[in-house]
Amino acid sequence: MPFKSLETFNTVTDRNVLALQEAKAAGRKVVGQYCIYSPLEIALAAGAIPVSLCGTKNDSIAIAESMLPRSLCPLVKSSFGFALQDSCPYLAASDIVVADATCDGKKKMYELLNDYKPVVLLQLPQIQNEDAALYWRGQFAGLVARLEKEFSVSISREKLLDAVRLTNRLRRALKGVLDLARRKPSPLSGMDILSLCFRASFMPDYEQCIALLDDIAREIANAASAEAQTECPRILLTGVPTGMGSHKVVQLLETCGARVVCIDNCTCYKKVLLQMDETRDPLSELADRYLATHCSVMSPNPHRYEVLEALARDFQVDAVVDLTWQGCQTYDVESWSVKKFVREKLSLPFLQIVTDYSETDTEQLKVRIEAFLEMLA
């Protein structure tokens, strides 16, 4: 069933690039960000617009391989290829890029990127404890100082709190839409979920985004119960970031007859878990909440298993699929532990898919996915 509010959202977000260019023409600064560990709130408190920069397209990879190893993760290569081609309007619009030292491939790529854009590198600790949170707060304080200098602004505590309130509202609005997929059957497809989250990450006007998301949640909540649909195997997709252009596994799962009801990655559900306490010192709260993000670069990474258990229960899933990009060593190694947890603790079927952005393995993946779904049936 087509939803008018979703169509409106797509129409509005088709203008994201133009809206960003109009905002820049009006004097707004733009902060490009490569990772979910980068705080939206500090950019907003500086009066800037934060935009996502992670590459999700295959067509920028070939040129990146003129400088980067072919064996490197496609996300890193695609991101750098955009810089070499000057083909990403969001990177082109960015006045400064905030980059987090997550995986080895990314942090070495950032050194090369610095020749094309000013980069502020946040040295991400890779353990989640009080000492790490204190250190991470110091990195955020350094980012505040850098943006104040670059943009000739003052980032006050009240501005940070205002930004926290705004992003909390945005994340609640997005969660309100994503949680509609808890229904059986889900009124949203996995491609709906991925497209919506991906497009929202480029909207320069957060108030407009919140209003549109609230409209979607309201319309679907009122209409979904009246829509008769055949229930499909419900899949929880976990693992690496995805986007439009790197969506083939989500699309294949649904083409083969499944329904992806939750996407546990940086593009989708991880975002809505970043709800902040609005009563605390904002920098301390930002450091604590962002550091708690359950990425495979963390060692150990206990929050991933806690989140998987909660999502599998809340979305009543029938199986878990773990997506890993070729060359992403941390997610690839961690997949063994995730498989053991899903099968033994959650008593659910598990499938790991290792692939890249190209279409060369589509038929092979389709055969594997069809066999996996047949087993579920």
C-alpha angles and dihedrals in degrees: 000000000000114000118213092214091056091050090050091049091052092048092051095045091049082074095053094112093047091046090052092049090049090051091051091049087054090055104266119143122226126219116198116210129193102190143037089241089070108095115239089196097067092053090048092048088055089057091251133127115243115213133182117247107179110131116242100167128095096208094073094054100079094062091045089058088065085075106015129061115267088227092063122110112279092231091061093044094046091049093051092042089061089059093049092047095038084222103132113087091199093055090044090053094048115108090193135004124225111207129183123213095235113136123014093247093055097046093050090046089055089060089060093042090059088076089064105035136014105263129198108198120209111205100222115207111226100215127069111227139110095274091051092048091052090050091047090052087056090053089052090049088053090052090051090053093047095051091045089055097041096047099031092236138126117236106205129188090252092052089052091049091050089052091049090052091050096049091045088057091047093050092047090051092049092046089051089061098040092049091060085079088069087080120098109260099025114234089209128065122220089250089054090052095046095046093047095050092043094050093045091058090066100047111117095196109067094183090055090047092051092050092049093048091049089052091052093049092047096048096045094044089055097042106034098076091058094051115096112214135165111247115241130193105289113230130198107205114203134172136053127025116274134187143166103307093033094053100106097113093051089048093046093050090055095041087055092054107270130117117225101213100171133025111200101197142099092273095056135008099012088067095061093052090068095089110153131215103241094201099062132081099286098224092050092047093047091050093049097046098043093045090054090065108126102235123153090239087075115092110227101019105191096153091068092065093044091052093045091053092050095045094046089053098041095046093040092227126190097207145000124234118195114205118203127180115225108261094024097123099178095054092040094054093042091053090078091060092043090053091051091048095047095047100040104030101030097029091222132135114258135202128182117204119195113190145125136233097277126097095228095105098039096112092045091051091047091056091050093047093047090051091049093050091046088056089053091052 
